[in-house]
Amino acid sequence: MAYLQYNVNLTKGQKEKMFKAYQNRVPFTLRLKNKQLSGADKLMLTKTQIKRIEKNKSKGTGIDIKISTAQIRKQDGGNLF
């Protein structure tokens, strides 16, 4: 599966949740408010996830993104954990 980089704004708690999922190799759901749908934190997402984010961004709503075990391994830990 191909992943594309997308910038969001994650809270400290979300970064910690992502790190725990990375360590334990488990999938998780990331809940983002509309104001978090752009920012400096880089996530590796699928085209479908990015399309859903863009759609919700234009509607002014947040989104829940499911991050798979394989996808969590693709995240660049440099600025996230």
Secondary structure, DSSP 4 states (H G I P E B T S, - for coil): ---EEEEE---HHHHHHHHHHHHHT--EEEEE-GGGSSSSEEEEE-HHHHHHHHHHHHHT--EEEEE-HHHHHHS-TTTT-
